Amino acid sequence: MSDSIKSSISGYGLVFKRVMKDTNISIEAKALYSYLSAYAGADESAFPSVDLIKYELNIGKHRFLRAKNELINCGYLNVSRKQSNNIYGSNLYTLFHNPRQVDDRPVDHRPVDDRPVDSQPTTINSSTINNITNNSNTINNTSGDPTTYPYESIIEYLNQNTGKQYKSTTRKTKDLIKARFNEGFNEQEFLTVINNKVAEWKGTDMEKYLRPETLFGTKFESYLNQQTSNKQTGNNPYANLF
């Protein structure tokens, strides 16, 4: 067996029993957590590409997104952008063995969108204590744009929580998401905004405003800090709309 093959299949990671015993997360979320732990090795972060994860776990995009969002929402995972020489690259998955508050702002942000197979660069990185972790991306980097955004992941999460069928390909929706990312917000904060407003508006007259143009517009930061706003505005659901 060649050294390169050995390097790509050797190594191990730590899977904490506390995560496996959590009955609030699904078997798919636990599988993704275990997979990322194997790539993290003795560290707490890994950066395999989305296509590599889907291929090696033999799952489709939607199953991956559901498992990823479940881990994020339960506080076991943060997804940010890996940065090298001030250039943002692939997703950086940071694992938490004890769940944390999902609205905590990570040190780095701007998670990358799911890219097609031909837009993922090939990298093998060994940076953990046992020097055997390989965070390998898939081959053939033909994309000239290093900055992409998780449109589909965010809109799918919105649709799951509202029962709507918004499209992630709509130009206005993409522009709103991109604008918020350019202001320094991250994917996890989008999920927090969705959670906050669904909890407040669903089942009320305000439910019709659970849409991208309202949630991801100029009031985004106010919606993100909903807990503080609710203390100030009481039970008036219209207070933070305009």
HELIX and SHEET records of a PDB file:
HELIX    1   1 ASP A    3  ILE A    9  1                                   7    
HELIX    2   2 LYS A   17  MET A   20  1                                   4    
HELIX    3   3 ILE A   27  ALA A   40  1                                  14    
HELIX    4   4 VAL A   50  LEU A   57  1                                   8    
HELIX    5   5 LYS A   61  ASN A   73  1                                  13    
HELIX    6   6 VAL A  117  SER A  119  5                                   3    
HELIX    7   7 TYR A  151  THR A  162  1                                  12    
HELIX    8   8 ARG A  171  ASN A  182  1                                  12    
HELIX    9   9 GLU A  187  TRP A  201  1                                  15    
HELIX   10  10 ASP A  205  TYR A  209  5                                   5    
HELIX   11  11 PRO A  212  LEU A  215  1                                   4    
HELIX   12  12 PHE A  220  LEU A  224  1                                   5    
HELIX   13  13 GLN A  226  THR A  233  1                                   8    
SHEET    1   A 3 SER A  45  ALA A  46  0                                        
SHEET    2   A 3 ILE A  87  LEU A  95 -1                                        
SHEET    3   A 3 LEU A  77  SER A  84 -1                                        
END                                                                             
